Amino acid sequence: MNLEHIFQKTKLDQFINNLAVPAFLYNSKGRIVHQNKAGQVEEMTNIIEKIENLLLHGEKETKFEDGVIKVLNFGETALFLIIMDLGLENKPDFSYLYSPEVETILNTINDGIYISDDKGFTLLVNHKYSEMTGIKVEEVRGRHIAELVFDGYFDSSVTLEVLSKKAKVSVLQKTKEQEQVWLVNGNPVMDENGLISLIINSVYDMTALNQLRQNLKKQEQINSHQQKEINRLKSKVRDVPFLLGHSSQMKEVKRKISKLAEIDSTVLIIGETGSGKNVAARAIHELSSRCSEPFIEVNCGAIPEHLIESELFGYVEGSFTGAIRGGKKGLIESAQKGTIFLDEVGELPLALQVKLLTFLQDKKIRKIGGVSSTEIDVRVIAATNRKLEELVVERQFREDLYYRLSVVPVAMPPLRRINEDIEIFSEYFLQKYNSQYGKALSFNKNAYYYLRNYTWPGNVRELQHLIEQLVVLSEKEIIEGADLPEHIKFSTLHSKVKEQGLQQIMDDVEREIIINKWKEIQDLNQLAKSLQIHRTTLMRKLNKLNIHLT
């Protein structure tokens, strides 16, 4: 057994150093391996002979005129602790501790009691201590505390600490055989000279309280995990507009997002501007186990090229002119444990693409001016409205980074291709802005007709901004087709002319006008008069346009 290991485990060297009397540690070859400052003995021949005698006869202890020799066993190693009581005339007498009166008093105390002498040798323990720990007095009496610690009776020693600090010490201690925890208060008893004569340790059973604390900690961990799961499940039903679509394209998007939320791979979201790529990215984050951690969105195309590296990766102090004192944490590091969303990733400079690729592979970043790397646990979701494969061919985007990002691509459909979902999106935004501006507006069928047939070059974002504008400006409770901007009505009419022809459009317009007027008038004569046509002409149109007035 290595001597340093013994000292580390038992702190025997510290104990010896703090003794006021000379103390030595000899090995089995009769060599001193450790001694304290008080150990100034010129002639040790006589002592070495006594040590050899101990070895020869297998004895554990011997006394001589100047002190005592104790054999301490540490594993397969034998060390000899020699304590020289030189110059001490009045040696303490501990016989009173073994009197029936003291024994009765100690055994009626409800706490465990462990008593050692001023050298760290065990004198006695009471019944309660044996009952609590399972350690019997005959196992430990006469044995040094350091030896008992090494043998695993305790995981630390209050006695040795009291001897070192010469003051009261309190520690939590575990015993050898039982998984129990004790609060041990070590109290030094001083003699008339102010020197320690005894150390009395009182032991209180903390096992139940400690178990309660552990159970509480486990329950807090369980509660934290359950709360994360609740947040994840809540986010699945959160009122996010793109999740409300019923078209086959949106069902496929939702299916992919649900799958991606369960794993931790890199994601590339592709789609036109305004198609909801950022909403999809946030949904993946909120449905994942990272939902309670940061979600940081970075528009790579909006940050100047000379700043984007420092913004993403940070820098150390003094790395360049103008660097703030103490350096700066980058956005990737700020997203630790969470998700970073790199929008418009196709705009990243080629040089920075290399650094991003390195991070994706190693999960480590190096700040500008730094010499060491920091491990970062961050999920990366990227998005672009450009065709990255074409940028790869044009050498504007690294091929290896493209493949690294597009492990599982998610394609967001343009709004014009999911026009069956337009009413769902419109209703969502209408209710949102009604609540925000304290209104109660609604769309009529004619307005929805125009919204469904518009091409929406700005996609969902354009629809959102239009509805907010309508809610803010409208003075009516019902938004009609006539209230929509001219470019939407003209575009709808133009696209319908291409699809159906002028006559069909005229018939549709006439049909809508007649039906709307009939809702107001409910009288054929008055209806014809308001349309400025003869009643017979009105009847022909009703028949031609297949209108049934009731």
ChimeraX attribute file (.defattr): number of C-alpha atoms within 10 A of each C-alpha:
attribute: neighborCount
match mode: 1-to-1
recipient: residues
	/A:1	10
	/A:2	9
	/A:3	13
	/A:4	11
	/A:5	10
	/A:6	18
	/A:7	15
	/A:8	13
	/A:9	15
	/A:10	23
	/A:11	20
	/A:12	21
	/A:13	18
	/A:14	16
	/A:15	22
	/A:16	28
	/A:17	19
	/A:18	18
	/A:19	19
	/A:20	15
	/A:21	20
	/A:22	20
	/A:23	27
	/A:24	24
	/A:25	24
	/A:26	20
	/A:27	17
	/A:28	16
	/A:29	11
	/A:30	17
	/A:31	12
	/A:32	13
	/A:33	12
	/A:34	17
	/A:35	18
	/A:36	19
	/A:37	14
	/A:38	16
	/A:39	20
	/A:40	11
	/A:41	10
	/A:42	6
	/A:43	8
	/A:44	10
	/A:45	10
	/A:46	8
	/A:47	17
	/A:48	16
	/A:49	12
	/A:50	16
	/A:51	24
	/A:52	14
	/A:53	13
	/A:54	18
	/A:55	14
	/A:56	9
	/A:57	8
	/A:58	10
	/A:59	12
	/A:60	15
	/A:61	15
	/A:62	15
	/A:63	11
	/A:64	11
	/A:65	8
	/A:66	12
	/A:67	17
	/A:68	15
	/A:69	22
	/A:70	22
	/A:71	25
	/A:72	19
	/A:73	16
	/A:74	19
	/A:75	11
	/A:76	7
	/A:77	13
	/A:78	16
	/A:79	21
	/A:80	23
	/A:81	22
	/A:82	23
	/A:83	20
	/A:84	21
	/A:85	17
	/A:86	13
	/A:87	8
	/A:88	11
	/A:89	7
	/A:90	6
	/A:91	8
	/A:92	12
	/A:93	8
	/A:94	12
	/A:95	8
	/A:96	10
	/A:97	14
	/A:98	12
	/A:99	10
	/A:100	10
	/A:101	10
	/A:102	11
	/A:103	16
	/A:104	13
	/A:105	10
	/A:106	19
	/A:107	16
	/A:108	11
	/A:109	14
	/A:110	14
	/A:111	19
	/A:112	23
	/A:113	23
	/A:114	23
	/A:115	23
	/A:116	24
	/A:117	22
	/A:118	21
	/A:119	22
	/A:120	23
	/A:121	21
	/A:122	21
	/A:123	21
	/A:124	21
	/A:125	24
	/A:126	22
	/A:127	23
	/A:128	19
	/A:129	23
	/A:130	15
	/A:131	11
	/A:132	17
	/A:133	23
	/A:134	14
	/A:135	17
	/A:136	15
	/A:137	17
	/A:138	10
	/A:139	9
	/A:140	18
	/A:141	16
	/A:142	18
	/A:143	19
	/A:144	22
	/A:145	25
	/A:146	26
	/A:147	20
	/A:148	22
	/A:149	20
	/A:150	21
	/A:151	15
	/A:152	14
	/A:153	18
	/A:154	18
	/A:155	16
	/A:156	22
	/A:157	21
	/A:158	23
	/A:159	33
	/A:160	27
	/A:161	20
	/A:162	24
	/A:163	26
	/A:164	16
	/A:165	13
	/A:166	18
	/A:167	13
	/A:168	18
	/A:169	18
	/A:170	16
	/A:171	15
	/A:172	17
	/A:173	18
	/A:174	21
	/A:175	19
	/A:176	16
	/A:177	12
	/A:178	10
	/A:179	9
	/A:180	17
	/A:181	20
	/A:182	20
	/A:183	17
	/A:184	26
	/A:185	21
	/A:186	26
	/A:187	22
	/A:188	25
	/A:189	17
	/A:190	14
	/A:191	11
	/A:192	7
	/A:193	7
	/A:194	8
	/A:195	13
	/A:196	19
	/A:197	19
	/A:198	23
	/A:199	29
	/A:200	22
	/A:201	25
	/A:202	20
	/A:203	25
	/A:204	18
	/A:205	19
	/A:206	17
	/A:207	15
	/A:208	11
	/A:209	11
	/A:210	14
	/A:211	13
	/A:212	12
	/A:213	12
	/A:214	12
	/A:215	12
	/A:216	12
	/A:217	12
	/A:218	12
	/A:219	12
	/A:220	12
	/A:221	12
	/A:222	12
	/A:223	12
	/A:224	12
	/A:225	13
	/A:226	12
	/A:227	13
	/A:228	20
	/A:229	17
	/A:230	12
	/A:231	17
	/A:232	22
	/A:233	14
	/A:234	13
	/A:235	18
	/A:236	17
	/A:237	11
	/A:238	14
	/A:239	11
	/A:240	15
	/A:241	17
	/A:242	23
	/A:243	19
	/A:244	17
	/A:245	21
	/A:246	14
	/A:247	13
	/A:248	11
	/A:249	15
	/A:250	19
	/A:251	15
	/A:252	15
	/A:253	18
	/A:254	20
	/A:255	10
	/A:256	16
	/A:257	21
	/A:258	16
	/A:259	12
	/A:260	19
	/A:261	20
	/A:262	13
	/A:263	11
	/A:264	16
	/A:265	16
	/A:266	18
	/A:267	23
	/A:268	26
	/A:269	24
	/A:270	24
	/A:271	18
	/A:272	18
	/A:273	19
	/A:274	21
	/A:275	23
	/A:276	21
	/A:277	26
	/A:278	18
	/A:279	15
	/A:280	23
	/A:281	27
	/A:282	19
	/A:283	23
	/A:284	28
	/A:285	29
	/A:286	25
	/A:287	25
	/A:288	27
	/A:289	20
	/A:290	20
	/A:291	22
	/A:292	16
	/A:293	16
	/A:294	16
	/A:295	22
	/A:296	17
	/A:297	18
	/A:298	20
	/A:299	16
	/A:300	22
	/A:301	16
	/A:302	11
	/A:303	14
	/A:304	10
	/A:305	14
	/A:306	9
	/A:307	10
	/A:308	20
	/A:309	23
	/A:310	18
	/A:311	17
	/A:312	22
	/A:313	21
	/A:314	23
	/A:315	23
	/A:316	20
	/A:317	16
	/A:318	14
	/A:319	14
	/A:320	11
	/A:321	7
	/A:322	8
	/A:323	14
	/A:324	13
	/A:325	9
	/A:326	10
	/A:327	16
	/A:328	17
	/A:329	16
	/A:330	20
	/A:331	18
	/A:332	25
	/A:333	21
	/A:334	19
	/A:335	21
	/A:336	18
	/A:337	18
	/A:338	23
	/A:339	28
	/A:340	26
	/A:341	26
	/A:342	25
	/A:343	24
	/A:344	20
	/A:345	23
	/A:346	23
	/A:347	18
	/A:348	20
	/A:349	17
	/A:350	14
	/A:351	10
	/A:352	14
	/A:353	20
	/A:354	14
	/A:355	15
	/A:356	19
	/A:357	17
	/A:358	14
	/A:359	18
	/A:360	18
	/A:361	11
	/A:362	10
	/A:363	16
	/A:364	17
	/A:365	23
	/A:366	18
	/A:367	22
	/A:368	19
	/A:369	14
	/A:370	14
	/A:371	8
	/A:372	9
	/A:373	11
	/A:374	12
	/A:375	13
	/A:376	17
	/A:377	15
	/A:378	25
	/A:379	22
	/A:380	21
	/A:381	25
	/A:382	26
	/A:383	27
	/A:384	20
	/A:385	18
	/A:386	16
	/A:387	11
	/A:388	19
	/A:389	15
	/A:390	11
	/A:391	15
	/A:392	15
	/A:393	11
	/A:394	10
	/A:395	11
	/A:396	16
	/A:397	21
	/A:398	21
	/A:399	15
	/A:400	12
	/A:401	17
	/A:402	18
	/A:403	12
	/A:404	17
	/A:405	22
	/A:406	19
	/A:407	12
	/A:408	15
	/A:409	15
	/A:410	22
	/A:411	20
	/A:412	22
	/A:413	18
	/A:414	21
	/A:415	26
	/A:416	19
	/A:417	14
	/A:418	16
	/A:419	19
	/A:420	15
	/A:421	19
	/A:422	20
	/A:423	16
	/A:424	16
	/A:425	21
	/A:426	21
	/A:427	14
	/A:428	19
	/A:429	20
	/A:430	22
	/A:431	16
	/A:432	15
	/A:433	20
	/A:434	18
	/A:435	11
	/A:436	12
	/A:437	11
	/A:438	11
	/A:439	16
	/A:440	14
	/A:441	17
	/A:442	18
	/A:443	16
	/A:444	11
	/A:445	12
	/A:446	13
	/A:447	18
	/A:448	17
	/A:449	15
	/A:450	20
	/A:451	22
	/A:452	18
	/A:453	19
	/A:454	22
	/A:455	18
	/A:456	20
	/A:457	16
	/A:458	17
	/A:459	19
	/A:460	22
	/A:461	15
	/A:462	15
	/A:463	20
	/A:464	19
	/A:465	12
	/A:466	16
	/A:467	21
	/A:468	17
	/A:469	12
	/A:470	17
	/A:471	24
	/A:472	15
	/A:473	10
	/A:474	13
	/A:475	11
	/A:476	12
	/A:477	12
	/A:478	14
	/A:479	20
	/A:480	17
	/A:481	19
	/A:482	11
	/A:483	14
	/A:484	16
	/A:485	11
	/A:486	11
	/A:487	10
	/A:488	17
	/A:489	20
	/A:490	13
	/A:491	16
	/A:492	18
	/A:493	17
	/A:494	15
	/A:495	15
	/A:496	16
	/A:497	15
	/A:498	9
	/A:499	11
	/A:500	10
	/A:501	12
	/A:502	14
	/A:503	10
	/A:504	13
	/A:505	15
	/A:506	12
	/A:507	14
	/A:508	12
	/A:509	11
	/A:510	15
	/A:511	17
	/A:512	14
	/A:513	12
	/A:514	20
	/A:515	16
	/A:516	11
	/A:517	16
	/A:518	18
	/A:519	12
	/A:520	9
	/A:521	12
	/A:522	13
	/A:523	13
	/A:524	14
	/A:525	14
	/A:526	14
	/A:527	21
	/A:528	19
	/A:529	13
	/A:530	13
	/A:531	13
	/A:532	10
	/A:533	12
	/A:534	12
	/A:535	16
	/A:536	11
	/A:537	10
	/A:538	19
	/A:539	14
	/A:540	11
	/A:541	16
	/A:542	17
	/A:543	10
	/A:544	11
	/A:545	14
	/A:546	10
	/A:547	14
	/A:548	8
	/A:549	12
	/A:550	6
